[in-house]
Amino acid sequence: MKRQTVRFTINGEARELAVYPNDLLLNVLRDQESLTGTKYGCGIGECGACTVQVDGAPTLSCLKLAVSVDGCKVVTIEGLAKGNQLDPVQEAFLDNSAVQCGFCTPGMVMMGRALLDEKPRPTEQEVRDHMRGSLCRCTGYASIVRAIMVAGEKAELS
Amino acid sequence: MYQTTNTRIIVPEFDVRQPTSLEAVLRELEHNAKGTRLLAGGTDLLVQIKLERTQPARLIDITRVPELMGMAVKDGMLIVGAATSIRTLANGVGVRERYTALAESCDAFSTVPVMIMGTIGGNLCNASPAADTAPALFAFDGAVELASCEGSRRTVPLDEFFVGPGRTVMREDEVMVAVRLPKTAAGTGSAFVKIGRVAADISKVSAAVKLVRKDDRVSECRIAVGAVAATPMRAYTAEQYLAGRRIDAKTLADAARAVEEDVKPITDVRSTKEYRTHVAGVAVKDALGAAWQRARGGERQ
């Protein structure tokens, strides 16, 4: 197996990396790029902890070959904040105590961001439906759902 | 069989090809079809590779092939490229209005990232008896277009496509190009019902119904059920029974009983045979009721 060169942007920065055909985007981000915000949870697309954005679409990085993001724009949880200014979804997670152990949080925030990009003021049912692939085992969903709705409301007010 | 628990990395080695035209995909298949798998969304195939249930020597990534992406209407027929994502299909112009059951089956499809990554062709080619989109495509008399590296093309009606769990009539040297759905008639109503433990789960039972309502009777009807046999299946007995009849409490109950007699479910981790048998009838009943109501709207037009 030979390494292949892939060119893509990570959080706005152009990268050129040598990866093996069986390397997963998740591991390239975590191990080669030291972007450990993206988590390995189940590895089979059940939990959503590894969710990143590829060309704006929420994508499970544990089921994405690194070679297949050639030419794409990848955004991870590390890329949401602008300098010291957190993304409104991140702010809302803090304000609403939507983080306990924090393991599912990066995936949750990426999914919440994607929903608000599509639909700035979702209903609670829409939030729950959109988030059904992101599993949490300690915080509880109520505060997570509330945080996403609050982030939508605040964005509308500002 | 050895069951690995590692899912963080992919241990087996393989080559990945990334052709950008259908011609190039077929050329790749011509070289060496054996040991080659077509990779679309990867939400199923990469899991199978991680669990070492399949060990391809080569993957052909077909998500950069324009001929396999997107949707078009030709002569009233809806043509959906095989590598079109489930999300794109659900949001396609006119899909929800004309092919309601199909849009509903896409809505019920696993989770949002899987809907975005997963493709219609992948859902069909993996040939799970529980494939969410299959019953709806059966109900609309869908067919799949296959191309082979020898240059031949064939169109296979969906109800002849599946052979068994994970098996289809598609050959190793073929690629699915598109799914074709005929135009729906005036007075058509359709619905999809999925029974699962939670929304993101694989179905225990699924059912899709399409009917044409004329003079307050069912002039034509298709009923298909999933996860209750070795392949998704049509419920022919119930279809024939309902033709020419009105939908009411009695005909619904009779149709449900006919479905219960036709299905051949198994007991597995998700459900028992008995549960699936009964609920298949209930799911069809619910779908028939919804389709009948929706068809009334269509009849007035």
Interface residues (C-beta under 8 A of the other chain):
Chain A: M1 Q4 Y20 P21 N22 D23 L24 L26 N27 Y40 C42 G43 I44 G45 E46 G48 T51 A57 P58 T59 L60 C62 L63 K64 L65 V67 S68 D70 M111 A114 D129 H130 M131 R132 G133 S134
Chain B: N6 T7 R8 I9 I10 V11 P12 E13 F14 D15 V16 Q18 L39 G42 T43 L46 V47 K50 L51 L59 D61 T63 S110 T111 V112 P113 V114 I116 M117 V198 A199 A200
